[in-house]
Amino acid sequence: MLACVISVGVQTWGTDVVALRGYRQMADELGYARITYGDGLWGWTHDDWTMLGALAGLTRRARLGPAVTYCFDPSSHHPSWLAKRAVAADHLSGGRLDLRLAVGTEDSRAAATWRSHAIPYPDAAASATDLMLGFADFPATRMVEVFAERVLPFLASRR
C-alpha cells in the first residue's frame, strides 16, 4: 500500500532575534512539521547555521533546518565545516535536523550578491538536479560519510 504524507512548514528570515524566537515557538506549538531559516549574505538575515543552533532548543517537535544551504563552491560552505555545523545543529535539536542543499539559482540578484562577496556563482541552476541525492529528512550524523561518498565527487566534477 502506497502512503502519502503531506506536511506544512514555515520559513523564517530576519535579524530580529526576539521575533524569531517567538516565531519558532509559535510555529512549533501550532504543529508545523518543519521550521527553516534562510541562508544568504543579504543584510536582512543572519548566518543560518548560527541561528539554527541558537534557536534549536526553543522547539520540541518540529524538524529544523536551513531553507536551503548553498554548496556550489567550497567558499560558500566548505563541506567539512558544513558537516560539522549540521551535526552540531542535529545534536542541539535532539535529532530533528533536515538538510537541504542547493547549487544555485537563476535569480540574477542572488548571483550578484554572492559574487559581490568574491564567491563564484554558477551561471545556471540546471546542475541542481545532479545534487538531488535524497537528503530530505536525512540524519545529519551521517553527513560526513555522505559528503565523502557523494557531494565531494559532485563538486569536484564541476571544476
C-alpha positions in Angstrom: 0.0 0.0 0.0 1.3 3.4 -1.0 1.1 6.1 1.6 1.3 9.8 1.1 2.1 12.2 3.8 1.7 16.0 3.4 3.3 18.3 5.9 3.4 22.0 6.3 6.4 24.0 7.3 7.3 27.7 7.8 10.3 29.6 6.6 11.8 32.4 8.7 14.1 35.2 7.8 15.2 38.3 9.6 17.6 39.7 12.1 15.2 40.4 15.0 16.2 37.6 17.3 13.4 38.2 19.8 10.8 38.0 17.0 12.5 34.9 15.6 12.3 33.2 19.0 8.6 33.9 19.1 8.0 32.7 15.5 9.8 29.4 16.3 7.9 28.7 19.4 4.6 29.6 17.9 5.2 27.5 14.8 6.1 24.5 17.0 3.1 25.0 19.2 0.8 25.3 16.2 2.1 21.9 14.9 4.1 23.0 11.9 6.2 20.0 10.7 9.3 22.0 9.7 10.8 25.4 10.6 13.5 26.7 8.4 15.8 29.7 8.4 17.2 31.3 5.2 20.9 31.1 4.1 22.5 34.0 2.3 24.7 37.1 2.5 21.9 39.7 2.5 21.7 42.3 5.2 18.3 41.1 6.3 19.4 37.7 7.5 22.0 36.3 10.0 24.1 33.2 9.4 21.6 30.4 9.2 23.7 27.8 10.9 24.4 30.1 13.9 20.7 30.8 14.1 19.7 27.1 13.8 22.0 26.2 16.7 20.9 29.2 18.8 17.2 28.6 18.3 17.1 24.7 18.3 16.2 24.5 22.0 13.1 26.6 21.6 11.2 23.9 19.8 10.3 20.3 20.8 8.6 18.7 17.9 9.1 20.5 14.5 12.0 19.4 12.3 14.5 22.2 11.8 17.0 23.2 9.1 18.2 25.8 6.7 15.7 26.9 4.0 18.5 25.8 1.7 22.3 25.7 2.1 24.3 26.8 -0.9 27.1 24.4 -1.7 28.1 25.5 -5.2 31.6 26.4 -4.1 33.7 25.5 -1.1 34.0 29.2 -0.2 30.2 29.4 0.4 30.1 26.5 2.8 33.1 24.2 2.8 31.8 20.6 3.0 33.9 19.8 6.1 32.6 22.8 8.1 29.1 22.3 6.8 29.2 18.7 8.0 30.3 19.8 11.5 27.6 22.5 11.6 25.0 20.1 10.6 26.0 17.5 13.2 26.0 20.2 15.9 22.6 21.6 14.9 21.3 18.0 14.8 22.5 17.3 18.3 21.2 20.7 19.7 17.8 20.0 18.2 17.6 16.4 19.6 18.0 14.8 16.1 15.5 17.0 14.3 17.7 18.5 11.6 16.7 18.4 7.9 19.4 19.4 5.5 18.6 20.9 2.1 21.4 21.7 -0.3 21.5 23.9 -3.4 23.9 24.6 -6.1 22.5 27.9 -7.3 19.5 29.7 -8.8 18.8 31.5 -12.0 18.0 34.7 -10.0 20.5 37.3 -11.2 20.1 39.3 -7.9 21.2 36.3 -5.8 24.1 35.6 -8.1 25.2 39.3 -7.9 25.1 39.2 -4.1 27.3 36.2 -3.9 29.7 37.5 -6.5 29.9 40.8 -4.6 31.5 38.8 -1.8 34.0 37.2 -4.2 32.2 33.9 -4.1 31.9 32.2 -7.5 28.3 31.6 -8.5 27.1 29.1 -11.1 25.6 30.6 -14.3 22.6 28.3 -14.3 20.6 26.1 -11.9 20.5 23.2 -14.4 23.1 21.3 -12.4 20.9 21.4 -9.3 19.3 18.1 -10.4 22.7 16.5 -10.1 22.7 17.2 -6.4 19.2 15.8 -5.7 20.6 12.9 -3.6 17.7 12.3 -1.3 18.7 14.5 1.6 15.2 15.2 2.8 15.0 14.0 6.5 18.5 12.6 6.2 20.2 12.0 9.6 22.8 14.7 10.0 25.1 12.4 11.9 25.9 10.6 8.6 26.7 13.9 6.8 30.5 13.4 6.9 30.1 10.0 5.1 27.6 11.4 2.6 29.9 14.3 1.7 32.8 12.0 1.2 30.7 9.5 -0.9 28.5 11.8 -3.0 28.9 15.5 -2.5 32.6 15.9 -2.8 32.9 13.9 -6.1 30.0 16.0 -7.4 31.6 19.3 -6.5 35.0 18.1 -7.9 33.3 17.3 -11.2 32.0 20.8 -11.6 35.5 22.4 -11.6 
